């Protein structure tokens, strides 16, 4: 499993060696999925962006936070009226979910780089205080762009709602264990036979390791050296970039 932002691309531009690394995986018949928390694009939009950047990717290769959220809502809140804040571009991926703009039963918070209006925040607060379940598409606070690090306004709102209401959100994307388990099931691979490659030591690497996967941290994207020194746990492997993945896998397979 590979993250996209910060691992394969930054602002939709390929990181050196990323296209070659994916081609190497395909040439060895090594199954993979791109497991991303992005909600700034739909799955179809992501496929087009990645193909435009030179990656040979299909829709089946992608597992996104909205895709995982839809599966959770269908299983645990079937037929419920869901108010979704953020993630406008990826609403089409909430297949089978009843989306409304008022009189909601469930509040879903997705990621966004756009400001969230104060009245929207207050409406969300009141909805949760009135008993609506709080669902977060993911919990990644930042991502890297070619202009620098960007704060996720949606996840900031999610954290604020948890604090203000004393309600713990259900997280559907990374770092939720179920997100990794769902991805493993789609690949038909056991955890001990799987690897997660990411630039976020918490949401990508350590979260995957907690479910039994091997965690590989790349020193691209949002990576910061200090992230390795303020935690008790550590990645199984650290490589300079995705370009070093084939060589690492060669040593692991041998």
C-alpha positions as CSV (number, residue, x, y, z in Angstrom):
1,X,0.0,0.0,0.0
2,X,1.3,3.4,-1.0
3,X,0.2,6.9,0.0
4,X,0.0,9.4,-2.9
5,X,0.6,13.0,-1.7
6,X,4.2,13.2,-0.6
7,X,5.1,9.7,-1.7
8,X,4.2,9.6,-5.4
9,X,3.5,13.2,-6.1
10,X,3.6,16.8,-4.7
11,X,0.8,19.0,-6.1
12,X,0.1,16.4,-8.8
13,X,3.8,16.5,-10.0
14,X,5.6,13.1,-9.8
15,X,8.4,12.7,-7.3
16,X,11.6,11.5,-9.1
17,X,11.6,7.8,-9.4
18,X,7.9,7.3,-8.4
19,X,6.7,6.3,-11.9
20,X,9.6,3.9,-12.2
21,X,8.9,2.3,-8.8
22,X,5.2,1.6,-9.7
23,X,6.3,0.2,-13.1
24,X,8.7,-2.1,-11.2
25,X,5.9,-3.4,-9.0
26,X,3.7,-4.1,-12.0
27,X,6.6,-5.9,-13.8
28,X,7.1,-8.2,-10.8
29,X,3.3,-8.8,-10.4
30,X,3.5,-7.4,-6.9
31,X,-0.1,-6.2,-6.0
32,X,-0.5,-2.7,-4.7
33,X,-3.2,-0.1,-3.9
34,X,-2.8,3.6,-3.5
35,X,-4.3,4.4,-0.1
36,X,-4.9,8.1,0.3
37,X,-6.7,10.4,2.6
38,X,-7.2,13.1,0.0
39,X,-10.7,14.5,-0.4
40,X,-9.7,17.3,-2.8
41,X,-10.5,15.1,-5.8
42,X,-12.8,12.3,-6.5
43,X,-11.4,8.9,-7.4
44,X,-12.1,9.5,-11.1
45,X,-10.3,12.9,-10.8
46,X,-7.3,11.3,-9.0
47,X,-7.0,8.7,-11.8
48,X,-7.0,11.4,-14.4
49,X,-4.4,13.5,-12.4
50,X,-2.2,10.5,-11.9
51,X,-2.4,9.5,-15.6
52,X,-1.6,13.0,-16.6
53,X,1.5,12.8,-14.4
54,X,2.6,9.6,-16.2
55,X,1.3,6.9,-13.9
56,X,-0.4,3.9,-15.3
57,X,-3.3,3.8,-12.7
58,X,-6.8,2.5,-12.9
59,X,-9.8,3.2,-10.6
60,X,-9.4,-0.2,-8.9
61,X,-5.9,0.8,-7.8
62,X,-7.3,3.6,-5.6
63,X,-8.7,3.4,-2.0
64,X,-9.6,6.8,-0.7
65,X,-10.9,8.1,2.6
66,X,-14.3,9.0,1.0
67,X,-14.5,5.4,-0.4
68,X,-13.8,4.0,3.0
69,X,-16.3,6.4,4.6
70,X,-19.1,5.3,2.2
71,X,-18.5,1.7,3.1
72,X,-18.7,2.5,6.8
73,X,-21.9,4.6,6.4
74,X,-23.6,1.9,4.4
75,X,-22.8,-0.7,7.0
76,X,-23.5,1.3,10.2
77,X,-25.9,4.0,9.2
78,X,-27.9,2.6,6.2
79,X,-30.4,5.1,4.9
80,X,-29.5,7.8,7.3
81,X,-29.5,11.4,6.2
82,X,-25.9,12.6,6.2
83,X,-24.6,16.2,6.3
84,X,-21.1,16.4,4.7
85,X,-18.8,19.2,5.5
86,X,-15.8,19.6,3.3
87,X,-14.8,17.0,0.6
88,X,-17.0,18.6,-2.0
89,X,-15.0,17.3,-4.9
90,X,-15.3,13.7,-3.7
91,X,-19.0,13.5,-2.8
92,X,-19.5,11.3,-5.9
93,X,-17.5,8.6,-4.1
94,X,-20.1,8.4,-1.3
95,X,-22.1,5.8,-3.3
96,X,-25.2,4.6,-1.5
97,X,-25.1,7.4,1.0
98,X,-28.1,9.8,1.5
99,X,-26.6,13.2,1.5
100,X,-28.6,16.2,2.7
101,X,-28.0,19.9,3.5
102,X,-30.4,20.0,6.5
103,X,-32.3,17.8,8.9
104,X,-29.4,15.4,9.0
105,X,-29.1,12.3,11.2
106,X,-25.3,12.0,10.9
107,X,-22.5,14.5,10.5
108,X,-19.6,13.7,8.2
109,X,-16.5,15.8,8.2
110,X,-14.1,15.6,5.2
111,X,-10.9,17.3,4.5
112,X,-10.6,20.6,2.8
113,X,-8.1,23.4,2.1
114,X,-10.9,26.0,2.0
115,X,-12.1,28.0,5.0
116,X,-15.2,26.8,6.8
117,X,-17.8,29.5,7.5
118,X,-18.6,30.2,11.1
119,X,-22.3,29.5,10.7
120,X,-21.4,26.1,9.2
121,X,-19.2,25.3,12.2
122,X,-21.9,26.3,14.6
123,X,-24.5,24.3,12.8
124,X,-22.2,21.3,13.0
125,X,-21.7,21.9,16.7
126,X,-25.4,21.9,17.4
127,X,-26.0,18.8,15.3
128,X,-23.5,16.8,17.3
129,X,-24.8,18.2,20.6
130,X,-28.3,17.1,19.6
131,X,-27.0,13.5,19.3
132,X,-25.9,13.1,15.7
133,X,-23.0,10.6,15.3
134,X,-19.7,12.4,14.3
135,X,-17.9,10.7,11.4
136,X,-14.5,11.9,10.2
137,X,-13.2,10.9,6.8
138,X,-9.6,11.0,8.1
139,X,-7.4,12.6,10.7
140,X,-4.4,13.9,8.6
141,X,-3.9,17.5,9.7
142,X,-1.5,18.6,6.9
143,X,-0.1,17.7,3.5
144,X,2.7,19.0,1.4
145,X,2.2,21.2,-1.7
146,X,4.8,22.8,-4.0
147,X,4.0,26.0,-2.1
148,X,4.7,24.5,1.3
149,X,2.7,22.7,4.0
150,X,-1.1,23.1,4.0
151,X,-3.4,22.9,7.0
152,X,-6.5,20.7,6.6
153,X,-9.4,22.9,7.7
154,X,-11.8,20.0,7.8
155,X,-9.7,18.0,10.2
156,X,-9.2,21.1,12.3
157,X,-13.0,21.5,12.6
158,X,-13.3,17.8,13.4
159,X,-10.8,18.2,16.3
160,X,-12.7,21.3,17.5
161,X,-16.0,19.5,17.4
162,X,-14.6,16.6,19.5
163,X,-13.3,19.1,22.1
164,X,-16.4,21.2,22.2
165,X,-18.9,18.3,22.4
166,X,-16.8,15.7,24.3
167,X,-17.7,13.2,21.5
168,X,-15.0,11.0,19.9
169,X,-15.4,10.9,16.1
170,X,-15.3,7.6,14.2
171,X,-12.5,7.8,11.7
172,X,-12.9,6.0,8.4
173,X,-9.6,6.7,6.5
174,X,-6.1,6.6,7.8
175,X,-5.1,6.1,10.6
176,X,-8.1,4.0,11.5
177,X,-7.3,0.3,11.8
178,X,-10.4,-0.6,9.8
179,X,-9.1,1.4,6.8
180,X,-6.0,-0.8,6.6
181,X,-8.0,-4.0,7.2
182,X,-10.5,-3.0,4.4
183,X,-7.6,-2.4,2.0
184,X,-6.0,-5.7,2.9
185,X,-9.3,-7.5,2.2
186,X,-9.6,-5.9,-1.2
187,X,-6.1,-7.0,-2.0
188,X,-6.6,-10.5,-0.5
189,X,-3.3,-10.2,1.4
190,X,-2.6,-11.0,5.1
191,X,-1.1,-8.1,7.2
192,X,2.2,-9.9,7.7
193,X,2.6,-10.0,3.9
194,X,1.8,-6.3,3.3
195,X,3.7,-3.1,3.5
196,X,2.6,0.5,3.9
197,X,4.7,3.3,2.3
198,X,4.0,6.8,3.5
199,X,5.4,10.2,4.4
200,X,3.3,10.6,7.6
201,X,5.0,8.7,10.4
202,X,1.8,8.6,12.5
203,X,-1.2,8.2,10.0
204,X,0.6,6.1,7.4
205,X,3.5,4.1,9.0
206,X,2.9,3.6,12.8
207,X,-0.9,3.1,12.2
208,X,-0.2,0.4,9.7
209,X,2.3,-1.3,11.9
210,X,-0.3,-1.4,14.7
211,X,-2.4,-3.6,12.4
212,X,0.5,-5.9,11.6
213,X,1.9,-4.4,8.3
214,X,5.5,-3.5,7.7
215,X,5.9,0.3,7.8
216,X,8.1,2.2,5.4
217,X,8.7,5.9,5.8
218,X,9.9,8.0,3.0
219,X,11.9,11.3,3.5
220,X,9.8,13.2,1.0
221,X,6.5,15.1,1.3
222,X,5.7,16.2,4.9
223,X,8.6,14.2,6.4
224,X,10.5,16.0,9.1
225,X,13.6,14.6,10.9
226,X,12.2,15.5,14.3
227,X,9.1,13.3,13.7
228,X,11.4,10.2,14.2
229,X,12.8,11.4,17.5
230,X,9.7,12.3,19.5
231,X,8.0,8.9,19.5
232,X,8.6,5.7,21.3
233,X,7.8,3.5,18.2
234,X,9.7,3.8,14.9
235,X,9.2,2.7,11.3
236,X,10.4,-0.7,10.2
237,X,12.3,1.0,7.4
238,X,13.2,4.5,6.3
239,X,14.2,5.3,2.7
240,X,15.1,8.6,1.0
241,X,12.2,8.4,-1.4
242,X,9.9,6.0,-3.3
243,X,12.7,5.6,-5.8
244,X,14.5,3.4,-3.2
245,X,11.5,1.0,-2.8
246,X,12.5,-1.6,-5.4
247,X,16.0,-2.0,-3.9
248,X,14.5,-2.4,-0.5
249,X,12.0,-5.0,-1.6
250,X,14.7,-6.9,-3.5
251,X,16.6,-7.3,-0.2
252,X,13.4,-8.3,1.7
253,X,12.5,-10.9,-1.0
254,X,15.9,-12.4,-1.3
